[in-house]
Amino acid sequence: LLEKIVADQRQIIAEETQKPAEQTPQMWALYKEVQDYYDKGMRVPDDVTLLLCDDNWGNLRKLPKLGDKPRRGGYGIYYHFDYVGGPRNYKWLNTNPLPRVWEQMHLAHEYGANQIWVVNVGDLKPMELPISFFLDYAWNPDALPADGVAAYTQRWATQQFGPKHAADIADILAKYAKYNARRKPELLDASTYSLATGEWASVVGKYNALLTRAEAINQKLPAADRDAYFELVLHPVLACANLNELYYTVAQNHEAAKNNQPTTNALAEKAKALYAKDAEIKNRYHAVAGGKWHHMMDQTHIGYTYWQQPEVDKMPEVVTLPAGTTAPAITPPPAAENAVYASLEAEHYTQAVNAGPITWQRLPDLGRTAGAVTTFPVTAAPTAAPGGGSPHLEYHFNLAQAGPVTVSAYLAPTLDFTNTTGLRYAVSIDDEAPQIVNLNADLNPEKGSRTWGQVVADNIVLKTSQHNVTAAGAHVLKFWRVDPGVVLEKLVVSSGPLPKTYLGPPANAADKGKDQPVPGSLGQR
């Protein structure tokens, strides 16, 4: 039936244009459930461009199969910087770090989806930088390598504000997008980060430090540049630093209220003031340049209860204690046994072992905490039997005791764009046989997958494997390449339960190789 509808449409095109239908450019978007029709056998004429899509969260769902006969109409990509739908709308401010955009669109380019690229940006105003990047990269993908993203942002900042502060402005723009991508503002709440481990305090401290830098530059800019600077740089940092501090303060209020602590009410008042400040920041934006951008920041972003936006922002609930409430004597809980673990940022490998055409490539600043690592070329065939001299990364670490350990791998939420077995990697410690792990189990965005919803909300895939360490002391953790497109952000080796955190334990293992000179961005055996 659907193929007949397409045939009828093409007949109408031919009749109206008075020329064969194939002479009029046509495109079929394999968006959401439409891809299922294609996967189950529906086909359109060869001159029609197939527009492949992401999952609405910046992760490509499907790419052309290598070796397939080329289509006359070719392939394109439909990508998202803004979305209305589950697990949550994200429409307020930019949450799209350029390194991840580069990595996903590099896949598209290398797999031949080059006929047309379309990006859904929602409102233009908060997306100026990612829009510029997307279009410039589309114009000439080969001109911008993986380690050229930061330089691109600096050139963009120079175009807007001149060279004097461009490096600092570029770094602020990159960090603001990185921090926002950890968890989109619409998904934040008081429980996002860990209060007990100091994670919340660290997140807020870094955002406020970024704000201090942004405000300092504002004071140094010529008056004529300050409206544009506020709109492009200072406002999003100010608004998001305030939002994170709001939820942090609500978390502190809830914790204090559990034991009737005397700080409870003051924290409630502070949270109310931060909520009011959110509206003040919006109004300041709307007043800039005589109201030039009035209403651009009216998008609601506080008070979500499900995927759809609230009609109005809503103050998070806080606790206020009645006057005269006294705090009970608190018996400190027994000291928890410290977890024994080694936390390693992916880019801080000790050694990278390449093989044949396959090399390891750092992806600077990609990820929730530091940078990431993947293999190039992304079109290389899977490694049939990881082990021996096949491509892998080595990380040196120490453990104080022997016994069973868990290796937790934190990976970018890349989907199986090959639509085959799922993307795989392997892990081993010392000389044990590599264990193969599939990172795409239950990650189909169109099957109501709770796992997929959690993964894109958290912006991470967390996979674990079990190992046994036979002796205390120095060891080598090996991360083996199996499939292309796997992007590693962090590894954690632990011998017991880890403290509950959102970003994972901070790096604590000494990096033996990051300061050694390496050819390009690669370490070599």
matplotlib code that plots the C-alpha trace (Angstrom):
import matplotlib.pyplot as plt

x = [0.0, 2.7, 4.7, 1.6, 1.1, 4.7, 4.0, 0.9, 2.7, 5.4, 2.7, 1.3, 4.8, 5.3, 1.9, 2.4, 6.0, 5.5, 8.7, 9.7, 9.4, 13.1, 14.0, 12.5, 14.5, 12.7, 13.5, 12.1, 12.8, 13.3, 12.2, 11.2, 8.7, 9.2, 12.6, 10.8, 8.9, 12.3, 13.8, 10.9, 11.3, 9.5, 11.5, 11.3, 12.7, 16.5, 16.5, 14.8, 17.3, 17.0, 17.2, 18.5, 17.9, 19.2, 17.2, 16.2, 19.1, 22.0, 22.8, 22.6, 20.2, 21.3, 23.9, 24.4, 25.9, 29.5, 29.7, 26.1, 25.3, 25.2, 21.8, 21.3, 19.5, 22.1, 21.7, 21.3, 21.0, 18.3, 19.9, 18.6, 19.8, 16.3, 13.5, 9.9, 9.3, 10.4, 12.1, 12.0, 11.7, 14.9, 14.2, 15.6, 19.3, 22.2, 23.0, 25.0, 28.8, 30.5, 32.9, 30.0, 28.3, 31.7, 32.0, 28.5, 28.6, 32.0, 30.4, 27.8, 30.4, 32.6, 29.7, 28.5, 25.4, 26.5, 23.7, 22.0, 22.3, 19.3, 19.4, 16.4, 17.4, 14.1, 14.6, 17.6, 18.7, 20.4, 21.9, 24.1, 27.4, 26.2, 24.3, 27.5, 29.5, 27.0, 26.9, 30.6, 31.4, 28.9, 30.5, 33.8, 34.1, 37.6, 38.9, 38.0, 39.8, 38.8, 41.4, 40.3, 37.0, 38.4, 40.3, 37.0, 35.3, 38.1, 37.8, 34.1, 34.6, 37.2, 34.6, 32.2, 34.4, 37.9, 41.1, 42.0, 39.6, 38.7, 40.6, 38.9, 35.4, 35.8, 36.7, 33.7, 31.3, 32.8, 32.5, 29.0, 27.8, 29.7, 28.2, 24.7, 25.0, 25.8, 22.1, 19.9, 18.5, 15.0, 16.0, 17.8, 16.4, 17.7, 18.7, 20.7, 24.1, 25.3, 25.2, 26.9, 30.1, 30.5, 29.6, 26.8, 29.2, 31.9, 29.4, 28.1, 31.6, 32.8, 29.8, 30.2, 33.9, 32.9, 30.5, 33.2, 35.4, 32.5, 31.6, 35.3, 35.5, 32.3, 33.9, 36.9, 34.9, 34.0, 30.5, 29.5, 30.1, 28.4, 24.8, 26.0, 28.3, 25.5, 23.2, 25.7, 28.0, 27.1, 23.4, 23.5, 26.3, 24.6, 21.2, 22.6, 24.9, 21.9, 19.7, 22.3, 22.8, 19.0, 18.7, 21.8, 20.3, 17.0, 19.0, 20.7, 17.3, 15.8, 18.9, 18.8, 15.1, 15.5, 17.0, 15.4, 18.7, 18.7, 19.9, 16.7, 14.7, 17.6, 18.3, 14.6, 14.7, 17.9, 16.3, 13.3, 15.7, 17.5, 14.2, 13.3, 16.7, 16.0, 13.1, 15.3, 18.0, 15.3, 14.0, 17.5, 17.9, 14.6, 15.6, 19.0, 19.3, 16.0, 14.1, 15.6, 15.3, 12.1, 10.3, 13.2, 13.8, 10.2, 10.7, 9.7, 12.4, 11.6, 8.9, 8.7, 6.8, 6.9, 8.2, 6.0, 6.9, 5.0, 2.8, 4.7, 7.9, 7.2, 9.4, 10.8, 9.4, 11.3, 10.8, 10.2, 10.3, 7.9, 9.4, 10.9, 11.7, 14.8, 17.3, 17.6, 21.0, 22.4, 24.4, 26.9, 26.4, 29.2, 32.0, 31.5, 34.4, 36.1, 35.6, 38.9, 38.8, 40.9, 39.1, 40.7, 39.8, 39.8, 42.1, 44.8, 45.8, 49.3, 49.8, 47.8, 48.4, 47.6, 47.4, 47.4, 45.2, 43.5, 44.7, 43.4, 42.3, 41.7, 38.5, 39.3, 36.6, 34.0, 32.2, 30.8, 34.1, 37.2, 37.9, 37.2, 38.9, 37.8, 39.4, 39.9, 39.1, 35.4, 34.8, 37.3, 35.9, 35.2, 38.1, 37.1, 39.2, 40.5, 43.7, 47.4, 48.5, 45.1, 44.2, 43.8, 44.5, 46.4, 45.9, 48.3, 46.8, 47.3, 45.0, 45.7, 44.2, 43.6, 40.2, 37.2, 36.8, 34.3, 35.3, 32.8, 33.1, 31.5, 30.7, 29.1, 25.5, 26.2, 23.5, 24.2, 24.2, 25.1, 21.8, 23.6, 24.8, 25.3, 28.6, 31.1, 34.3, 36.3, 38.1, 40.8, 43.2, 46.8, 47.0, 43.5, 41.3, 39.4, 35.7, 33.4, 30.7, 27.8, 27.0, 23.7, 21.6, 18.0, 18.9, 16.2, 14.6, 11.5, 10.6, 9.7, 13.0, 13.4, 17.1, 17.4, 15.4, 17.7, 20.8, 20.0, 18.9, 22.1, 24.1, 26.1, 26.1, 27.5, 28.5, 30.3, 32.3, 33.6, 37.3, 39.6, 42.9, 45.3, 47.6, 47.7, 49.9, 50.4, 48.1, 47.3, 43.7, 43.2, 40.4, 40.1, 38.7, 36.0, 33.6, 34.1, 32.2, 32.7, 33.6, 35.1, 34.9, 36.0, 37.0, 36.6, 38.1, 36.5, 36.6, 33.4, 30.4, 31.2, 29.8, 26.6, 27.4, 26.1, 29.4, 31.2, 34.2, 36.6, 39.9, 42.3, 44.7, 48.1, 48.5, 51.9, 51.7, 49.8, 52.8, 55.0, 55.6, 53.4, 53.0, 50.0, 47.4, 48.3, 50.4, 52.4, 53.8]
y = [0.0, 2.5, 1.7, 2.3, 5.7, 6.6, 5.6, 7.7, 10.7, 10.3, 10.2, 13.4, 15.0, 13.9, 15.2, 18.6, 19.2, 17.8, 15.8, 12.3, 12.1, 11.2, 14.6, 16.2, 15.8, 13.7, 12.5, 9.9, 10.5, 7.2, 9.0, 7.0, 4.2, 4.9, 3.2, 0.1, 0.1, 0.2, -2.5, -4.7, -4.4, -1.3, 0.3, 3.5, 4.2, 4.5, 8.3, 9.1, 10.2, 8.2, 10.6, 8.6, 9.9, 10.0, 8.9, 12.6, 12.7, 13.0, 9.3, 8.0, 5.1, 3.7, 4.3, 2.9, -0.6, -0.6, -2.3, -1.9, -0.7, 3.2, 4.8, 7.3, 9.6, 8.9, 9.1, 12.0, 12.7, 14.3, 15.3, 17.0, 19.9, 20.3, 17.9, 17.6, 14.1, 11.4, 10.8, 14.7, 17.7, 19.7, 23.1, 25.8, 26.3, 24.6, 21.1, 19.9, 19.6, 20.0, 17.0, 14.6, 16.3, 16.0, 12.3, 11.3, 13.3, 12.0, 8.5, 9.7, 11.2, 8.1, 5.8, 7.9, 9.7, 12.9, 13.9, 16.2, 17.0, 18.5, 19.6, 20.4, 23.4, 24.5, 28.2, 29.8, 32.0, 29.6, 27.5, 29.9, 28.0, 24.5, 25.7, 27.3, 24.2, 21.8, 23.8, 24.5, 20.8, 19.7, 22.0, 20.3, 17.5, 16.5, 20.0, 19.6, 16.7, 15.3, 17.5, 20.6, 21.2, 23.5, 25.5, 25.9, 27.3, 29.7, 31.0, 31.4, 33.4, 35.5, 36.3, 37.5, 39.3, 39.6, 37.7, 39.1, 37.0, 34.4, 31.5, 32.0, 32.6, 29.4, 27.4, 28.8, 27.9, 24.4, 23.8, 25.2, 22.8, 19.9, 20.6, 20.9, 17.7, 15.6, 15.9, 18.3, 21.1, 19.9, 16.6, 18.0, 17.7, 17.7, 14.0, 14.2, 14.4, 12.9, 15.1, 12.7, 12.3, 16.0, 15.5, 18.2, 20.7, 19.9, 20.4, 23.7, 24.9, 24.3, 26.0, 29.0, 29.2, 29.2, 32.0, 34.0, 33.7, 34.7, 37.8, 38.9, 38.9, 40.8, 43.7, 43.7, 43.9, 47.1, 48.3, 47.7, 44.0, 43.4, 42.8, 40.1, 38.7, 38.5, 36.8, 34.3, 33.6, 35.1, 34.5, 30.7, 30.3, 32.6, 30.8, 27.3, 28.0, 29.4, 26.4, 23.9, 25.8, 25.9, 22.1, 21.7, 24.0, 22.0, 18.8, 20.4, 21.6, 18.1, 16.6, 19.1, 18.6, 14.9, 15.7, 19.1, 20.8, 24.6, 25.4, 23.9, 27.1, 29.2, 26.8, 26.9, 30.7, 30.5, 28.1, 30.4, 33.3, 31.2, 30.3, 34.0, 34.8, 32.4, 34.7, 37.8, 36.4, 35.7, 39.3, 40.7, 38.8, 40.2, 43.7, 43.6, 45.9, 47.6, 44.3, 43.0, 39.4, 39.8, 36.4, 34.3, 32.9, 32.3, 28.5, 26.8, 24.5, 24.0, 21.7, 18.9, 15.8, 13.8, 14.3, 17.3, 20.7, 22.4, 25.3, 27.5, 27.1, 25.7, 26.1, 22.8, 21.7, 22.7, 22.0, 24.7, 23.7, 25.2, 27.8, 26.2, 22.9, 21.4, 19.1, 15.6, 14.3, 12.6, 9.4, 9.2, 6.1, 3.5, 4.4, 2.7, 0.6, 2.5, 1.1, 0.0, 1.2, 2.7, 5.3, 6.0, 8.6, 7.0, 9.5, 8.9, 5.5, 4.3, 2.8, 2.5, -0.6, -0.2, -2.9, -2.6, 0.4, 0.6, 3.4, 4.8, 8.4, 10.8, 12.8, 15.9, 17.1, 14.5, 13.1, 13.9, 14.3, 14.6, 13.4, 10.1, 7.6, 5.6, 3.8, 5.0, 4.4, 4.0, 1.9, -0.8, -4.3, -5.7, -7.4, -11.1, -12.3, -9.6, -10.5, -10.7, -7.8, -6.7, -3.1, -2.2, 0.3, -0.4, 1.3, 0.7, 0.7, -0.7, -2.6, -3.2, -6.7, -9.7, -11.1, -10.6, -7.1, -5.4, -3.4, -0.6, 0.9, 4.3, 4.7, 7.3, 6.2, 5.3, 3.1, 0.1, 2.2, -1.0, -2.6, -6.0, -7.6, -4.4, -2.6, -4.6, -4.1, -6.5, -6.2, -8.1, -7.7, -8.7, -11.9, -13.2, -13.9, -10.8, -10.8, -9.4, -7.0, -5.7, -2.1, -2.0, -4.6, -3.2, 0.1, 0.3, 3.8, 2.6, -0.4, 1.5, 0.6, 1.9, 1.2, 3.6, 6.3, 6.0, 6.0, 9.1, 10.9, 10.0, 10.5, 7.4, 3.6, 1.9, -1.7, -4.1, -7.2, -9.5, -10.5, -12.0, -10.4, -13.0, -10.7, -7.3, -4.6, -3.4, -4.6, -3.8, -3.2, -3.8, -2.3, -4.2, -2.9, -5.2, -3.0, 0.5, 3.4, 2.5, 5.6, 5.1, 7.8, 6.2, 2.9, 2.0, -1.2, -1.9, -4.6, -3.7, -1.4, 2.0, 5.2, 6.2, 9.0, 10.3, 10.9, 7.9, 8.0, 10.8, 9.8, 8.6, 6.3, 7.6, 8.0, 6.6, 7.6, 10.8, 13.0, 10.9, 12.2, 10.3, 10.6, 12.8, 11.9, 8.2, 6.2, 3.3, 0.1]
z = [0.0, 1.0, -2.2, -4.2, -2.5, -3.4, -7.0, -7.2, -5.8, -8.4, -11.1, -9.8, -9.8, -13.4, -14.5, -12.8, -13.9, -17.4, -17.1, -15.7, -11.9, -11.6, -12.9, -9.8, -6.6, -4.0, -0.5, 1.8, 5.5, 7.4, 10.6, 13.7, 12.7, 9.0, 9.3, 10.3, 7.0, 5.2, 7.4, 6.6, 2.9, 1.7, -1.2, -3.3, -6.7, -6.9, -7.7, -4.3, -1.6, 1.6, 4.5, 7.5, 11.0, 14.5, 17.5, 18.2, 20.8, 18.4, 18.0, 14.4, 14.0, 10.6, 7.9, 4.4, 4.4, 3.2, -0.2, -1.2, -4.7, -4.7, -4.9, -7.7, -5.2, -2.5, 1.3, 3.7, 7.4, 9.6, 12.9, 16.1, 18.3, 19.8, 20.3, 21.5, 22.8, 25.2, 27.5, 27.9, 25.7, 25.3, 23.9, 26.2, 25.6, 23.7, 24.9, 21.9, 22.4, 19.1, 19.6, 19.7, 16.7, 14.8, 15.8, 14.7, 11.4, 10.7, 10.7, 8.3, 6.0, 6.0, 5.3, 2.4, 3.7, 2.0, -0.3, 2.1, 5.8, 7.7, 11.4, 13.5, 15.6, 17.2, 17.9, 16.1, 19.0, 21.4, 18.7, 16.8, 17.4, 16.7, 13.6, 12.2, 13.0, 11.4, 8.2, 8.0, 8.6, 6.0, 3.4, 3.7, 6.3, 5.3, 6.3, 9.9, 11.8, 15.2, 17.0, 15.1, 16.9, 19.6, 16.9, 15.0, 18.1, 18.7, 15.0, 15.5, 18.7, 16.9, 14.2, 16.8, 19.3, 17.8, 18.7, 22.1, 24.2, 21.6, 23.2, 26.6, 25.0, 23.0, 26.1, 28.0, 25.1, 24.9, 28.7, 28.9, 26.2, 27.8, 31.3, 29.8, 27.9, 31.0, 31.7, 29.8, 31.9, 31.5, 33.1, 36.1, 39.6, 43.2, 42.9, 39.7, 41.4, 44.6, 47.7, 50.0, 47.9, 47.1, 43.5, 43.6, 45.2, 42.5, 39.6, 41.0, 41.8, 38.3, 36.7, 39.0, 38.1, 34.5, 35.2, 37.0, 33.9, 31.6, 33.7, 33.8, 30.0, 29.8, 31.8, 29.4, 26.1, 24.3, 25.2, 21.6, 21.9, 25.2, 24.0, 21.6, 24.3, 26.8, 24.3, 22.9, 25.9, 29.3, 29.4, 28.9, 31.4, 33.9, 33.5, 33.7, 36.6, 38.5, 37.6, 38.8, 42.1, 42.5, 42.4, 44.6, 47.2, 47.0, 47.6, 50.6, 52.0, 51.7, 53.4, 56.2, 56.8, 57.4, 60.8, 61.5, 61.0, 61.7, 58.2, 56.7, 56.4, 55.2, 52.4, 51.5, 51.2, 49.2, 46.8, 46.4, 45.7, 43.0, 41.4, 41.3, 39.8, 36.9, 35.9, 36.4, 34.1, 31.5, 31.8, 31.5, 28.2, 26.9, 27.8, 25.9, 23.0, 23.6, 23.6, 20.3, 21.4, 23.6, 24.2, 22.9, 26.4, 27.3, 27.0, 30.2, 31.7, 35.5, 36.8, 34.3, 35.5, 32.3, 28.7, 27.8, 29.0, 31.8, 30.9, 33.3, 35.3, 38.8, 41.9, 43.1, 46.4, 49.5, 53.2, 55.8, 59.5, 62.0, 64.4, 67.5, 65.8, 67.4, 65.8, 67.5, 68.5, 65.5, 65.9, 63.2, 61.1, 61.2, 58.8, 55.5, 54.2, 51.5, 48.1, 46.5, 42.9, 40.1, 37.9, 34.6, 32.0, 28.6, 27.0, 29.7, 28.5, 29.2, 25.7, 22.5, 20.3, 16.6, 14.0, 10.2, 9.1, 12.5, 14.9, 18.1, 18.0, 20.9, 20.6, 22.8, 25.1, 24.0, 27.0, 30.4, 32.3, 30.1, 26.5, 24.7, 22.5, 19.4, 16.5, 12.9, 10.2, 11.2, 8.1, 9.0, 9.4, 12.9, 14.6, 14.5, 17.4, 19.8, 21.6, 21.1, 18.9, 17.8, 18.4, 22.1, 24.8, 27.9, 31.3, 34.2, 37.6, 41.1, 43.5, 47.1, 47.2, 45.1, 44.3, 42.0, 40.5, 38.2, 35.2, 34.5, 31.0, 30.4, 26.7, 24.5, 23.7, 20.1, 18.5, 16.2, 13.0, 11.1, 12.2, 12.7, 15.9, 18.0, 18.6, 20.7, 22.6, 24.7, 28.1, 29.9, 32.8, 32.5, 30.3, 30.6, 27.5, 26.4, 27.3, 24.5, 25.6, 23.4, 24.3, 22.3, 24.1, 24.5, 22.9, 20.2, 20.5, 18.6, 20.8, 23.9, 25.4, 29.0, 28.7, 25.7, 27.5, 30.5, 28.3, 26.4, 29.6, 31.3, 28.1, 28.8, 28.3, 31.4, 30.9, 33.3, 33.1, 35.9, 36.3, 38.9, 40.0, 41.3, 43.2, 44.7, 43.1, 39.6, 36.7, 33.1, 32.0, 28.3, 26.2, 22.9, 19.7, 18.2, 16.2, 14.7, 16.2, 19.9, 21.8, 25.3, 27.9, 31.2, 32.8, 36.5, 38.1, 41.5, 44.1, 45.9, 45.7, 44.4, 45.9, 44.2, 41.8, 38.4, 36.6, 38.1, 40.5, 39.7, 38.1, 40.8, 38.9, 37.9, 34.1, 33.1, 29.5, 28.9, 29.1, 26.9, 23.4, 20.9, 17.1, 16.5, 19.1, 19.3, 21.6, 20.0, 21.2]

ax = plt.figure().add_subplot(projection="3d")
ax.plot(x, y, z, "-o")
ax.set_aspect("equal")
plt.show()
